[in-house]
């Protein structure tokens, strides 16, 4: 019996020599979830001038260092409308939050710490310290400072920061193009009026959702029958579409109708590996067809989706220039597990957290790779190493959370 490729080595081959895809410049409004291609530096200083942090009066601290203190109000400075004059000794300017601090003033007297006398004079009821309630120019950032690193996925906070930095458009990695081919005479699309011996093609929808969630662009090439010419035509279309990755669903095993590897080889694919020591997902194909990487996933839904999480997800992230991520965590078993064989198992399990912070992973009793119901209900996959001995309730384990 030939040795099966370990999962870690298979992943290393999938990620070998991956270069990030090219960059695009997109409007900031379109950049959510995209990966920044180059560092983003501030185009302005924030705040661009000393501003008031509170509503009150712009004063010279020296004039309100002792009480009683009376000042003459010489004007107002609403936000966006700077006071044009200068504050001299004994003077004050009515000011509002976010307004520029007038020349000559160095502090803010809070409006609740002041009153207006009958003669119109401003009466200070509290002393003022220098720079009190003043946001200094450049407090947040200064022009030219890099604020967002390349390789950052732009989320809510980064989008807001980029806007404050005065970026209307940003350089991002283009979306990796992932062509998807589902194969099999037995497959029909959801909603089809088909005989009961057919199977609804579901894998494509999960793969497309994963691709989109990672910032890729899925290209659905549809359902292809068990026909070599039809499959070859679909592969050719993936090439014409400029796909960075071709994902085939089914046809990767050794049955009479499993000819994906044969057709791909006829189209020039260099085989990286076939069959790996994992369950579910043993008949996995990886190869290169020119610049396009090919992942031939098993047809069983759970096998397909588990393989996508383990291999397609990190491949897309590498194309986006993101560093490798170890997503595994530790937990405790909520049910005993039998000894494992030579394959690395990814066991569907519920995941709960105890009040003391312990994570409990409890495997489902049935692990058939066609059962999507347990995959949808699962919170994680328990990772069982090859030849792992039996494990009792409470034993430590490694898990991979499901998105």
N, C-alpha and C positions, 0 to 999 in steps of 0.2 A: 504494500500500500504506500503510495507516494506521500511524502510529507506535505502538510498544508502550511501555507504561509501565515505566520503570526500576524495578528491585527496591527501591532505597532509597526512592523516592517512594511505591511501593505500600505498603511497611511504614509509612511516615509516615502514610499515610491510615488504615491499619488501627489505628494507635495514637492517632490524633487524638481528643482529648476523652474519653479513657478515665478514668473515675473508679473508685477502688477500691471493691470490694463492701463490704457492711456487715460488722460484726464480730459474733462469737459469743463467749460465755464457755464454755470447755470445761474439764473436769477436766485436771489436769496429765498424768495417765496417757493421755489421748486427744490430747495436743497435739503429739506427735512429728511433725515434718515440716510443721506448720502455720506460718503467717506471723503474727507478733505484730502486733496492730493498734494498740496504744498502748505507750509506754515502760513497762518493768517496773522498779519501784523496790523496794529491799529492805524487807521488813516487820520485820526485826530486825537487830541488830548481830552480826557474826560475826568472831571468837568473842564471845559476850555478856559475857565476863569474861576476866581474865588466866588462861591455862591453861598447864599443864605440857606441854612438847613432848617430854618423855622420862620414862622410869621412873627414879625416884630418891627424893630427899628435898627437901622444900621447906624452905629455910633463909633466914637473913639473910646476905647476902654479907659483911657486916662481921664476922660470926662465923667465916667461913672464908677470911678474907683472908690469913692466915698459917698455917703449920703448925708444930707439931701443933695440931689442933683437935678437941675432943670435944664432942658435943652430946647432949642428952637427947631421945629420941624420945617425943613426947607423944600420938601418935595416927596415924591413917591417912586418906588421901583417895583412894579409888578413883574412877574416872570415873563421874560421875552421882551421887556421894555426897560433897558438899562437907564439909570439916572445919569443925565448928561453932565452934571456939575461935580463939585468936589465938596466933601464934608470937612468943614473947618472946626476949630475948637468951639465947643458949646453948641454944635449943630447935630441934627439927626435926620435921617430919611426913612419914611415909612417903607418897609420892604416885605416881600412875600417869599415863601419857600421856592427855591430854584432860581431866584433873581440874582443877577450879578451884584456883587458887593461894590458899592460906589467907591470911587477914588477917595482916599483920605480916611475912610472908615476901616476898622479892623475887627469889629465884633458885632454881635447881634444882642440887643436887649429884647427879651421876649415880650410879646404884647400883653400877656397877663401880669408881667412884672412892671407895668407902667400905667399911667393914667394921664388924661389931658386936663390941665387946670382951666379955670374960667377964662383966663387971659390967653388960652391957646398954647401955653407952654407944655412941653412933655416933661412929666415928673417921673423919675426912676424910683422904683420901690425896692430894687435889689441891685447890689453892685455887679459889675460886669468884668469878667476876666478877659485878657487879650485872646483873640481868636475864638471866643466862645460862640458856638453854634455856626461856625464857618466851615464849609467844605472847601479845602484848599484846591487850587488848580492842579490837575493831574492826580487827585486822590485815588481815582479808580485805575486809570492807566494813562500812559503818555504816548504820543504819536511815535510810531516805529517799533513799539514793543510787540513781540510775538505773544499773542494771547491764546491761540488755539493751534495745537501741533498737528502736523500732517499725520494722517492715519486715524484721526478722530472721527467717529460717526456723529453727525450733527443732530443733536436732540434739542429739546426745548431750551435748555440753558445756553448751549452754544449758538443757537439761532438768534436768541435775544442779544447775546454778547456781540455777535458779528454785526448785527444791525447797529448797536451802539457804537461800534468801531467804524461805522460809516461805510460798510460794504453792501452795495446793492446787488452784487454778483460774487460768486465764490468758485474757486477751482476744485472740482471733485472728480473722483474716479468715475469713469463711465460705468454704466451698469453691465456687469458680465452677462453675456447672452447664453442662455441655457436652453438648448433644444431638447424636447422630450418626445420620445416615440414609445407608444404602448403597442405591444405585439400580441397577437393571438386571435384565432378564428372564433374563440368562445366569447370574446369581449364585445359588449355593446355599451353605448353611452347611457348615462343616467336618464331615466324617463322613457327609454325606448320600450316599445311594445314587442317584446322578444319572448321566445319560448323559454321554459324553465331550465333548460340545459345550458343556457348562456349565463355569463357572469357580467355584472355591471362593472365597468372600468372605473375604479376609484383612485388608484395610485396617483394618477396624473394630477389630481386636484391637491393632494397632500404635497407632492413635489413642487407644484407651482406655488403653493402657499409658502413653503419653506424658502424657495428662491426669492420671492417678493419680500419676505420678512428680512432677508439678508441684504437686500439692495440689489438683487439681480433682476434680469429681464427674462421671464420664461417665454419660450416659443413652443406652443403646442402643435406638434406635427400630426396629431390625431392617432387613431387606432389603425394599425397596419395588420392585415391578415397574415397567416402563416404561409407566406409566399416569398421566396428569395428575391424575386425581381421587385416586388412591392417594397420590401424592406430596404433593398439597395437604393431604390429611388428616394426613399425617405432619408436615408443617410446622405445621399447626394444633396438633397434639399437643405439639410442641416449645414453642410459645407457652404452652399450658396447663401444661406442666411447669415454667414459669418459667425456661427456659434463658437463661443469659447469652450463650451462643454456640451457634449452630447450625452444625454441620459436615455438609455433604453430600458424598458420595463418588460421583463420576461424574455424568454428565448436564450437565457444564459446558461441553462443546465445541459443535460446530456441526452434529452429525449429526441425522438425523430423530428420533432418540429422546433427544436432548440438550435437554430442555425445562426444566431447573432454573431458569434465569434467568427464563423466561417465567412459570412458576407463582409463583415468589417475588415477582415484580413484581405479579402479580394479587392477592397477599396483602398488598401494601402496602410491599414492600421498596424502599428508596431505594438505587439502585446507586452504589457508590463507585468501582468499576472492574471491568473484565473484560478479560482478556488482559494479560500482563506479559512483559517482555523477559527471560525466564529459561528455562533448559532443565535439567532437566525441570520442567514445571509451567506452561507458557504459558497454558492456558485456566483461569486462576484467577478466581473471582468473589468480590468483597467487597461487602457492603452492610449496611444497617441496616433492621431490621424492628421498629419501635418501639424499645424499649431493647435488644433482642436484636441482637447482631452476627452476621452470616452470612458463613461462609467456604465457598465452593463449590470443593472440591478436585477435581483430575482423578481419573479412575477407575484409571489405571495405578498399581500399588502403589508403585513407587519415586517417581513424581511426587507422589503423595498424601503420602507420608511426608516427602519433602524439603520440600514446601510447609508441612507441619505444623511442622517444625522452624523454618522461617524466619518463619512468620506466626502460627501458633497458639500456639507456645511463648511468644513475647514478649507476645502478647495476654493469655494467662492470667496471666503474671507482672505485667503492668500492672494487671489486675483485682485482684491480690493486694497492690498497692501497692509492688511491687518496682521498683527503678530499672532502666533499660535496661542490658543487658550486651552488650559486644562480645566475642563468643566466638571471634573469628578469631585465628589464630596464623600465624606465618611458618614455612616449611619449604623444602626443596629438592626439585626434581623428581627422581624416580628413573627416569623415562622421558621421552622427548621428547613435546611436544604440538604439534598443528597450530595454525595461525592460527584465531581464533574469528570468528564472524559477529556480528550485531547483538544476540544474546541473551547474557545472563550465564549461564555454564555452572556447574553444580555436579556435578563429576565424581567418581564413586566411585573410591576409591584405598585401597591398603594404607598403613599408617603404621608406620614403624620409627624407632628412635632409635639413633644411632651412639654409640660410647664417648665421643666428644668432645662429645656433647650435641646434635649436629645431627639435626634431624627430616627423614626422607626420605619423601616421598609419591609413590607409584607408581601411576599410573592403570591401571585394568583396560582391556584392549583393547576389550572390548565394553561399551557403555553403554546398552543397550536399557532403556527405562523400565519394562518388565514383569519384569525379571530381579531377583527378590528375593534370589537366592543371592549375587550380588555385593554387594548392599546389606548383607546380614547379615555377609559376610566383611570388608567395608571397615572401615577405622579412621577414615576422614575423607572429606570432600568437598573436592576442589581447586576453588577459586573462580577462574574465568576471566572476566575483564572483557570487555564487548563490544568487538569488533574487536581483541582482544589478538593480537599478532604471534606467530609460531611461537616455541617455547621449547625450549631444549636441556636435556639431562640436567644437573643441578646448578644450573639457574636458580632464582632465588627465586620463591616462590609463596605465596599465602594459602590457608589451609585452615580448615575447620570440623570439629572433632572430632565424631564420632558418639557419642551416649550409649549 
